[in-house]
């Protein structure tokens, strides 16, 4: 009998199973109710082979998701996981995720091509019915994609913490690059103003938060790779995970909040008070501000999830 996984992992596993089932149920409902009348022609989703495949992928995925959800609830209630469940998780999640991913890809592809073909080749009194029909196609494909993402995370659960470390580094690197290269020349009434991110104190704070977070994330990534390779963990790493993830996540979150706030207020102020020959430079400058703040926010989400895992890990280490 295999040992039960940590409680935090079981909770995340259960939530992902629930989300997968919800996305697939909505995808099936949206797709099966998708029909439109164009002129005298009744057009239904099953007239499109790619939509049939998408429905088949969603239904198979839904059946699998419901079965796995039942198993996961039983495991959560009893605290026991047998070897068959590990095999089902390993092979089932991968196979069904590939099926769902291809269904989603087929849906996006055929929706784009068919919509363009209809508008170009058919003389329509109104494009509204066509827009509604294909918008439902996009919605169904998107939900299938979300279900795939949940299954993909479940299929690589053994390396999910390392994946989160990698994502944190990636988001912070992108933040630093976008913010540090953010400058613009604004022309107002014949005068040129050179505007750089360092001219805004909130952007300086956001940049500092991103740099500190990046240094921490790189160090943690190195430790995570070492632990994965050696299968051993130094007691110091438990403390670093527990305190470091929390402190840095708070720092990164406040940096992101500062970035969103100052970008919104400064952009409105510029547009209201400064006579501009063109608003394009202002849009570019503050769009990059929003992009940097968004990347920092994504990094915070990764660190927040890691913080939950590190809290459980250190408690288990101390009381074991």
WOVEN-V379092 format. One record per helix or strand of 3 or more residues. SS is the DSSP state (@ for helix, = for strand). FROM is the first residue (numbers start at 0). LEN is the number of residues. If there is no record, write none. Layout:
[[SS & FROM & LEN] [SS & FROM & LEN]]
This chain:
[[@ & 6 & 26] [= & 34 & 4] [= & 40 & 4] [@ & 44 & 3] [@ & 48 & 30] [@ & 82 & 39] [@ & 127 & 28] [@ & 156 & 24] [= & 182 & 6] [= & 190 & 6] [@ & 196 & 3] [@ & 200 & 30] [@ & 234 & 39] [@ & 279 & 40]]
